[in-house]
Structures are given as C-alpha cells and as structure tokens.
C-alpha cells in the first residue's frame, strides 16, 4: 500500500527472554523496516514517548491489568499517541473491551506469534493509523492514493483497507459497518455557487466526518459526490444508528462559505459485517444498494441494508457501475440525425443522440443509455455530458463555417422535474457561448402528466432563457389541451410508433391528421418522427406536416459526417456518407469477401451459449435466467424497457429483471427475447444497414418465431421442442442482414424482382443476382457459431418445400409459418399454398393452423411493439 519505509516501534516487555524473541521476530521484512526501542517498565516507555514520536507501540500485557490500563490511558492522553498492539498471555474479553474503548488497535496471543503474522499486523495497524491521520487539516503532503482536495484516501486505497479491516474483524469476531454518504445534487450546486465554494464545502464535510467519527474509523472520498466510511469494531449492531445520527446532524447543517449560505441534502446507506455479508465485494454491494434505496427521496435520509430489497438494489448497483464505467472510460459518442423541412428537404435541426460504444456488448442507443442512467441514478452527469458535447459541436461547426442546423436534444422526463436543471443548461450555454435560440429540448408528455408543477416550472425557466421546449412522444398517450395552453410549449414531436402505423391503421391516420391540424391552429412547431417509407412521407405531405425525421432520410451519423448529408426536393434522399462507389467487381470475388466478413464477425457471446443451455431446460427457474441475463446490461435494459411497454399495463413500474420476467414476459418470453437480441445483435449492431428496413426484418422474425413456437406447442406430435421452434423461426433470415451489409445495391434490385415476379423463389433470385442466397449465408454463420444442427439445417432448407431429410419437420415448420403470414404481407413468401405433404409431415390440419394464426393475429399490437423495440 505504501512504499518501503522505516518504522519507529516502542516495545514494552518486562520479560528479557520474551523481549529477545520478539526483537528477533521483528527483524526487517521484505516490505517493512523497523527500528526497535525497548522498554522494561511503563515509566521508561512514557519517557521515550515524550522524547520522540513513534509509529507503533507493542505492549506486553503481562503487567497487571489495572497497571496496563492506566499506562494505556496515559499514552492516549498524549498529543501524538502511537497506535497500540497488545501482547496477551490469553484472551480476556473484559480486559480487551476496556483496552479497545481506550483506543487499542489490535492484539495478539503470545503463543500464536510468528514472524509473518506479527509483521503483517504491524503493517496493517500502521497503515490504518496513517489513513485516519492523513485527512483534512493535515499539514503533511498528500500521499499517493489520497484525494488532493480533502486529503482523504481515494477509492482504490479505501477498498484495500476494507479488505484488511474485514480480515481483522473476522479474526477477532468483531462487528464492522460500511457506510456510503451521497451529497445530493452537487453538480447543481457547482453551477450555482462555483468551483471554489463547492471545494470548500467538500473540505468542510471531510473535516466534519473525521471529527464526528472515531479515530480508528476510516473515511474516504469514494467518488466526486460520495464519501465512504469503515466503522470498525462496533460493540453492537445498534451502535451504527448512533453513528448515522451524528453524521446526519453534522452534515445537514447549513454552511456559510464566502458570505453565502449553502445547504444540501445527504443520503446514507449502511451495511454490516457479518450480518449482511462476509466478503468485501458483497458488503460493498449491500451498502451501495442501501444508498440507492435511500436516494429515492430527495430529503436527508438513511437506509440500513435489508435483504428484503436486496435483489432490486443489487441489480441497480451493477447498472450504476456500468454507467460510471462508460463515463470514466470516455466511451460515449455523439451522433446527429437530420430533421428536414418536408417542402424543400432542407435540414432545419440536427437531433443529437447519445451512443455507448461498449467494447464487449453491442452498441447502446441513446434511449437505452439514458434509460440505464436513470435507473442507476446518474441521469444528471450523463445529460450534462450530452448537452455540453452537443453545444460544443454546434460551435465547432460554426467555426468551420458550416452554418449548422439548430441542435435538438431529446431528454428524459426526470430531468425536467429537477429544479436545478435550467441552471445546469444555462451554465453550459455560458461555458460554450452557445446561443440559446439555437438549442431546442424535447421532453416526454409523461413529464407534464406525472408532475406538472415541477416540469412546468422548468419549461417556464428554459423559455425565459430563449430555449424552445417541445413535447415528445405526442400521440402515444392522452394529453390534455390545457397543458399546451398553460405552459410555453413551442411545438411537439409525433411519436414514431404512431407514424409507423399511418399506412395501415385508420385510427393512427386520423390521430396524426388531428395533431397536425391542431398544431397549425395553435402555431406550434410539429415534427413527425420515425418516417421510414415513401408512402408515409406522401401521406404527411398531403396533410401539410412541415418537418420529418427518420431512417428514410438518414440514420444518426457522426459529427464529421453530418455536414455532408444532402437532400433534394422530390428526389430520393441521398446520404453521401453511406453511398458506395459503384465499380465493376468480380461477383465471385465479392462473395469471397462476404464469406471473409462472416469469419471476421465476433464469436457468439458467452451469454448466448448459456441461454441456449437454459432455453430447453424444463426445470428452469427465474433465478437461473436472471443470473445469466445480468451478465449483459444491454439485454437487461432492453427486457426491462419492453416489460414497461403500455400494453402490459406496467408502464414505469418494472424496475428489475425479476419483475419483468415474473409479471410481464414470463420465462419463455424473456429467454426468447434475450436470444433474439444477443444472436441477431451480434451481426446487426456492429454494422449499419443503409438499405434494410430493420422494423420489417424484426417484424417477420418475431411473427414467424412466435407462430413456429405456437404450432410446436399445439401439436406435440411434431416432436419439436417449442424453444427450438422459436429460434428456427427467429433466425431463419439472419443471412439477410449479412447480404444487406455486403450487397446493398443488389438487395434493392432483388426486392424489385420480388415485386415483379412473385412466383419466383427468393433464394433463386438471390443466387441469380448475387451468386449466393441468404439461407446459405445463415447456414455458414450459425454453423461457425456451433448452433444445434436442427437449427442450422432448418434455416438452410426452409425455402425448400421438397426437402425430406433428417430435419424436414423443422424446415417445413418455418415454411408453413411463412406461408401463413403471406396474406398479412409479413415476410418474404409471396404464396400461401400449403401442400398436403407439408401438413402430413407435421401431422397437422389446416383447421388447427387456422385457429393458431387467428389467435396470433389477435396479439398484433404486442408483437409489433416487440418488433419496434428490437428494431430500435
């Protein structure tokens, strides 16, 4: 922990033989050098302590207990009293209790002493003393591993100390407490009072903590707005309540700094050893989960860990750690999607979106990461980063003479309920010299519905600064017209789920037309988000919608690529970034490059293999599934978000994986969704498919997978495990994603050929134009990932209605599912004919299939919602 140094040690031992043995045991070790000053009686020892400072006193308790306690009390009355280790003939609980109360740090039984354990204990006691002394107010230089502002140990050093203190507590059967202290809204205070005042506040808190806690307790600055304390050698579990009261009473008093009064709220989370945990990692999680529970209130509050709520909070601990990691490792990226004027195709706004480029899991989108940040209680620093970087990018474009569009940022509702949020935005505008009129913020309608007063105040303040505020997700829920009249809302963004339905649902069309007409009457800005097809665009143009945004025009691109985007009126959108130069290339060479691309794809994640193992386990439990899913925070967040979808009736209530599995998705739904994300995401998330309608792809996959599973469940004679049936249906077109990535122009031509020649088999068209089909690609890909043979063969043969091989039932199951979906215009089958041979192979009747497909179509909204969620 510290570099090698020489320690000055006082040895009080009246037995000359034992004194000699101890001196031999105290010979220098590899990491410690000791100068020994022996004394044979208490009077001599006291004289030496008064003459010079000692790092440690090793005191033999062969003296009478009364004399020993008097000596110890005298030592601790000295200003520079050294820490003390007692050497005992035998343990005496009453004597040790009195000695510990005076301040003794540790003890050893003489017959147990050897060179190793004696030197180890000395080093630990000295280091602990140095940690407690080197806090605020120390005139000595700040040592390595200590915070430069407060002088307290930093996180790494604190964690080392925690491990040592737990070993000590375990050896002597002592109680130990771990306490986290959160300073509420430090960023907001920083923006309001400035850096010097907040530094003074933190220094004062550090000093107060060291004054209010005992000398042998260790206090650290765990993070920017958190302190952590080790409360060692507690007499009773109830003692921790005394410590909590002292800390709350001290830290919650208003402070006067630079003639200004600063007050804040603090929240405490506490866990105990051995009651709650016996190892450092688990104890940390328990204490932090108690802190998360405490932070659910904005008042001064504390929580002592309770196993009852541990499952909820431990998951949040992991999420918080993941978000902290992304921030600290600078893995966040900013991209921009254009918002266009529908009349002239000019870019009017650049929609700033946040992405986390995770090194192991697939990429997190803006909504996913903001959702994680909200769950982990870190939405404030993440939003601050997002707004700051977006404003800096705007100014960078200005300096390059690029005349950038105004910035639009979509933010979660919780930010608008924080009273300091407008102050944070103002501070960023000042820092970046960003004009307020160039910034537009969108908040979900739910923010005004749930907490109208708080969110409304933020809107009024932001409007007074010159920032336009728009309502997002408009149309997804009932919204009172009074809200638009009560607050300075400048416009709204129509929810993308509604826009996607306008070509097929009459109600959606009527709703969008009404919203556009209302905005025109109220002179509000209006943007239709989620435009993906030319048909949707034409409808919006006929309804005089002024602005549009969606993948039809461009996906979100990097800041460097955004200025190159170009669009022309009444012409197909041109994304200069995603265009590929057309040059004649040997077809066979391109196929070889495509296969090389497959070989270069990352291996299937370990999570996927574990899910496969669980998927057909008849004894699968919720605990087993959640344990696997928690290994990948991306999957966890997707499943929790999906379980909060409106059609489940759980909007905002699902906080944990366990709740999602038990109350919304069920074991089967959760594991199927997780496999879809992890397998298909391993191809799609790493690459951008400029010519792929991702929603249609996922819609086909979800419908076919669900239909395959239902057929297998309703007809056990097929001897196909329902879980395997689901996966075959889900993965049948995975090769399609690879073809779209490597042959974008050819895939557009293939889609045209399908429209003109519906009688042709899709795989035949692909082979004719490209030289390889999506089922061949899928077979190669999934074989390289070692998927079960029944899945890979079925995917390769699922278009072949003449296949009668080993896994013919699996392949025909997919073909039947696709043909049942053909009348709904879902999937790549253009015919709905089911031959008697196919039905006979699966031992199923058309009547039974009709019942199954009708039952499936009654749940279209649910399946479309899942498809949309995965496509996002």
SEMAR-276638 format. One record per residue (C-alpha): x, y, z. Coordinates in steps of 0.25 Angstrom, whole numbers, plus 2048, in hexadecimal, padded with zeros to 3 digits. Layout:
BEGIN
XYZ
...
***
This chain:
BEGIN
800800800
80C809803
81A8097FF
824803808
82780B814
82E80A821
82480982D
82880E83B
822804845
821804854
8227F785B
81D7F6869
8217E886F
8267E587D
82A7D687A
8387D7874
8377C986D
82A7CD866
82F7DA863
83B7D485B
8317CA854
8287D6850
8347DE84B
8397D2842
82A7D183D
82B7E083A
8377DF830
8347E7823
82B7E0819
82A7E280A
8217EE80B
8247F4819
8307F8821
82F7FA830
83780283A
8347FC848
835804854
8337FA860
82E7FE86E
82D7F587A
8227FD882
817807880
81F813885
82A81187B
82180F870
81981C873
827824874
82A81F866
81C822860
81E831865
82C83285F
82982D851
81D829848
81A81A846
81381383B
80E808844
80F803852
80F7F4854
80B7F2863
80C7E586B
8007E3874
8087DA87E
8077E6887
7FA7E7890
7EE7EA888
7EC7F7891
7FA7FC88F
7F97F9880
7EC80087E
7F280C886
7FE80C87D
7F580C870
7ED817875
7F981F877
7FE81C869
7F1821863
7F182E86B
7FE832863
7FC83A856
80483184D
800824853
80481884B
7FB80D847
7FC801851
7FC7F284F
7FB7E985C
8027DC85E
7FA7D3867
7FC7C686E
7EE7C286C
7E17C9867
7D97D1872
7CC7D686C
7CA7E0877
7D87E6877
7D87E6868
7CB7EE868
7D17F9871
7DE7F9869
7D77FB85C
7CE806862
7DB80E866
7E080C857
7E8800856
7E87FC847
7EB7ED848
7F07E1850
7F87D484E
7F97C8857
8077C585A
8087B6857
8027B9849
80C7C4846
8157C183A
81D7CA831
8137CA826
8067CD82E
80D7D7837
8137DF82B
8067DF824
7FE7E482F
8087EF832
8087F4823
7F87F4823
7F77FC831
80180682C
7FB80881E
7ED809825
7F381482E
7F981B822
7EB81B81B
7E4821827
7EF82B829
7F183081B
7E3836819
7DF845818
7E784E821
7F4846820
80084F81D
808843817
808841807
7FC839802
80182B7FF
7FF8237F3
7F181D7F3
7EB8297FA
7E28337F5
7E98407F2
7DD8497F7
7D9842804
7E683A807
7DD82E809
7E0820803
7DA81E7F5
7D28137F1
7DD8097EE
7E480B7FB
7D780A802
7D47FD7FC
7E17F7800
7DF7FC80E
7D17F680E
7D77E880B
7E17E9816
7D67EE820
7CD7E381D
7D87D981F
7DB7DF82C
7CC7DF830
7CB7D082C
7D77CC834
7D27D3841
7C37D083F
7C17DF83F
7B57E7838
7B87F182D
7B07FB826
7B1800817
7AB80E815
7A9815808
7A5824808
79F82B7FC
7A083A7FA
79383E7F3
7938467E6
7A284A7E7
7A284E7D8
7968577DA
79D85E7E6
7AA85F7DE
7A38667D3
79C8707DD
7A88737E6
7B48707DF
7C08677E0
7C786E7EC
7BB86D7F5
7B885E7F2
7C785B7F4
7C5862802
7B885A804
7BF84D802
7CB85080A
7C2854816
7BA847814
7C783F814
7CB846821
7BE844828
7BD836825
7CB83382B
7C783B837
7BA834839
7BF826837
7C981E840
7D881F83E
7D8811839
7CD81282F
7D2814820
7CC81F818
7CE821809
7C98297FD
7C381E7F5
7BF8267E9
7BC8347E5
7B08357ED
7B18297F7
7B9827803
7BB819809
7BE814818
7C280881E
7BD80782C
7C67FD833
7C47F5840
7B57F8843
7B07F3850
7A27F184C
79A7F283F
7927FD845
79F805846
79E808837
79181083A
79981A843
7A481C838
79981F82E
792829837
79F830839
7A383182A
795836826
794840831
7A284582D
7A284581E
79384B81D
796858824
79786481A
7A5869818
7AA877816
7B487880B
7B9885805
7AD88C80C
7A3883805
79B87880C
79C86B805
79385F809
791852803
78B844806
793838809
78F829808
79581E80F
79680F80C
79B805816
79F7F6816
7A47EE822
7AE7E2823
7AB7D7825
79C7D9825
79B7DD817
7A87D8810
7B57D1813
7BE7D6807
7C17E4802
7BA7E37F5
7AD7DF7FB
7AE7E8806
7B07F47FC
7A47F07F4
79B7EF800
7A07FD805
79E8037F8
7907FC7F6
78C803803
7918107FE
78980E7F1
77D80C7F9
780818802
7818217F5
77381E7F1
77082A7FA
7768387F8
77683B807
780837811
77F829813
78581C816
78380D814
78980181B
78B7F5811
77F7EC811
7807DE80A
7717E0806
7747EB7FC
7827E67F8
77E7DF7EB
7797EC7E6
7847F57EA
7907EC7E7
78B7EC7D8
78B7FB7D9
7997FB7DF
79E7F47D3
7977FD7C9
79D8097D1
7AB8037D0
7A98017C0
7A580F7BE
7B08157C7
7BA80C7BF
7B58127B1
7B68207B7
7C481E7BD
7CA8167B1
7C48217A7
7BD81679F
7B181F79C
7AF82478E
7A682F788
79F82D77A
795836773
78983376B
78383D762
775844763
770848756
766852750
75D84A748
75B85473E
76985773A
77184B740
77A855748
780851755
77985A760
77E85376C
789849770
78483F77A
78F83C784
78F82D788
798826792
79E819790
7A7810799
7B1808790
7B37FD79A
7BF7F4797
7B97E779A
7AA7E8799
7A27EE78D
7A17FD78C
797804795
78E80E78E
78A81C794
77D81879A
78380B7A0
78F8127A7
78681D7AC
77D8137B2
78980C7B9
78E8197BE
78081C7C4
77F80E7CA
78D8107D0
78B81E7D6
7958247CC
78C82B7C3
7918397C7
7A08377C3
79C82F7B6
79283A7B2
79D8457B5
7A783E7AC
79D83C7A1
79884B7A1
7A78507A3
7AC848797
7A184C78E
7A385A791
7B285978F
7AF852781
7A685D77D
7B1867780
7BB85F779
7B285F76C
7B186E76D
7C087076E
7C2867762
7B887075A
7AE864758
7A186C75C
79C861764
78D85E767
788861775
78A85677F
77E84E785
780844791
77783A796
7778397A5
7708307AF
7658367B8
76D8347C5
7768407C1
76B84A7C0
7668467CE
77384B7D4
77285A7D8
78185C7D4
7808577C6
77E8647C0
78A8697C7
79385E7C2
78E8617B4
7928707B6
79F86D7BB
7A28647AF
79D86F7A5
7A68797AC
7B28707AC
7B186D79D
7AC87A799
7A0873792
79587C78E
788878796
77F879789
78886E782
78486478D
77785C78D
774852798
769847798
7628417A4
7588367A4
74A8397A6
74A8307B2
75383A7BA
7478447BA
73D83A7BD
7448347C9
74A8407CF
74484C7C8
7488577D2
7578537D3
7598517C4
75185D7C1
75A8667C9
7668607C1
75F8637B4
75C8727B8
76A8747BC
77086E7B0
7668767A7
76B8837AE
7798807AA
77587F79C
77587079B
76A869793
76385D79A
75B853792
753847797
75883A792
75082D791
74483578D
73882C78A
73D820792
73482379D
72982C7A1
72D83A7A2
7248467A7
72485279F
72485A7AB
7338567AC
73685D79F
72F86A7A4
73586A7B2
7448697AE
74D8707A3
74E86379B
75386778D
75085A786
74F84B786
75583E780
74B83477C
74E826782
75581D778
74C81177B
740819776
74781D769
74B80F766
73C80B766
73681675E
73780E751
72F802757
727807763
71B811761
71C81576F
72A81976E
728821761
71C829768
72582C774
73183176C
72883A764
72183F770
72E842777
73484A76B
727852769
727855778
73685A777
73386276B
727869772
73086C77F
73C870776
74586577C
75185E776
74E850772
75784476E
75383676A
75E82D770
76081F76A
75E82175B
763814755
75B813747
75881C73B
74981873E
74A81E74C
75182B746
74682D73C
73B82C746
74283674F
74483F743
73583F740
73284274E
73B84E74D
745849758
751853758
75C84B75D
76083C75D
76B833763
76E825761
77681A75A
77081D74D
77982974C
785825755
78981D761
79182576C
79F827767
7AC82C76D
7AE83B76F
7B983B764
7AF83475A
7A383D75D
7A7849755
7A8840749
79983C749
79284173D
783840739
77C84572D
76D84972B
76483E725
770835723
77482872B
77D82C737
78C82C735
795829741
7A282C73C
7A9825747
7A2817745
7A3818735
7AD80D730
7B4810723
7AF807718
7BB800711
7BB7F370A
7C07E8713
7C17D9710
7B47D2716
7BB7C671B
7C67CF722
7BB7D7729
7B47CA72E
7C27C6733
7C37D373A
7B57D1740
7BA7C4746
7C67CA74C
7BD7D4752
7B67C9759
7C37C375E
7C67D1764
7BA7D276C
7BC7D177B
7B97C4781
7AC7C1787
7AB7C7795
7AC7BE7A1
79F7C37A5
7997BD799
79F7AF79C
7997B07AA
78B7B47A5
78B7A879B
78E79F7A7
7837A57AF
7797A67A3
7747987A3
7767957B2
7697907B7
76D7947C5
7727A27C2
7707AC7CD
76F7BB7CD
77B7BC7D6
7837B47CB
77E7BC7C0
7817CA7C7
78F7C67CB
7927C37BC
78C7D07B7
7927D97C1
7A07D67BB
79C7DF7AF
7967EC7B4
7917EF7A5
7887E37A5
7837E67B3
77F7F57B0
7787F07A3
7707E67AA
76C7EF7B6
7687FA7AC
7607F17A4
7597EC7B0
7557FA7B3
74E7FB7A6
7408017A7
7397F47A2
73E7ED7AE
7387F77B8
7457F97BF
74A8067BA
75580B7C3
7528007CE
75C7F67C9
76A7F97CF
7717EB7CF
7737DF7C6
76C7D67D0
75F7DF7D0
7607DF7C0
7617D07BF
7567CD7CA
74C7D87C7
74D7DB7B8
7557D27AF
7557C47B6
7617BB7B6
75F7B77A7
75D7C57A2
7697CB7AA
7727C07A5
76D7C1796
76F7D0796
77D7CF79C
7817C5792
77C7CE787
7847D978C
7917D278E
7917CA781
78C7D4777
7927DF77E
7A07D977C
79E7DB76D
7957E876D
79A7F0778
7A97F1773
7A57F5765
79B7FF75E
7927FA754
78E80674C
7857FF743
77E7F674D
7707F8753
7747F4761
7667F4766
7617EB75B
76C7E275D
7697E176C
75A7E076A
75C7D4761
7657CD76B
75C7CF777
74F7CB770
7567BF769
75D7BB776
7507BC77F
7487B5774
7527A9774
7527A8783
7437A8783
74279D779
74C795781
74579778E
737794788
73C787780
74577F789
74577477F
75077D777
75A779782
760787780
76378E78D
75C79B78D
7687A3791
77079D785
7647A077C
7647AF781
7737B077E
7727AA770
7677B476C
76F7BF772
77C7BD76C
7777B875E
77B7C5757
7887C975F
78F7C7752
7877D274C
78E7DC755
79B7D8750
7977D9742
7917E7744
79F7EB74A
7A77E673F
79E7E7733
7957F3735
7937F7727
7907E9723
7867E772E
77E7F3729
77D7EC71B
7797DF722
76E7E6729
7697EB71B
76A7DE715
7617D8720
7567E271D
7577E070E
7587D170F
7507CC71C
7507BE716
75F7BC718
7667B7724
76E7C272B
77B7B972D
77B7B771E
77A7C671B
7867C8725
78E7BD71E
78C7C3711
78F7D1714
79A7CF71F
79F7C171E
79B7BD72C
78E7BD734
78B7C2742
7887B3747
7967AF742
79C7BB74A
7937B8756
7987A9756
7A67AD755
7A57B7760
79D7AF76A
7A67A3767
7B27AB76B
7AB7AF778
7A97A077B
79A7A177C
79279477C
79178C76F
78278C76F
78279B76F
78D79D764
78779375B
77979875C
77E7A6759
7857A174D
779799747
76D7A274C
76A7A673E
76B798738
75D792738
763785732
76D78373E
76B775745
77877474C
77A77175B
77577F760
76A781756
760783760
76878F766
76A795758
75B793754
756799761
75D7A675D
7587A574E
74A7A3753
74B7AF75D
7507B8752
7457B4749
73A7B6753
7407C4755
7407C7746
7317CD745
7357D6750
7417DB747
74B7D7752
7577D074E
75E7CC740
7537C273C
74A7C6731
7417BA731
7397B473B
7377A6736
73979A740
73B78D739
73578073F
74377B740
747786749
73B785752
73D776753
74C777757
74877F763
73B777765
732784766
72678875F
722795758
717797762
72179776E
72A7A0767
71F7AA764
71C7AB773
72A7AD776
72C7B876C
7207BF771
7247BE77F
7317C477B
72B7D0774
7237D4780
7307D8786
7367E077B
7387ED783
7407E578D
7497DF782
74A7EC77B
74F7F2787
7597E878A
75E7E977B
75F7F877C
7667F7789
7717ED784
7727F6777
77580277F
***
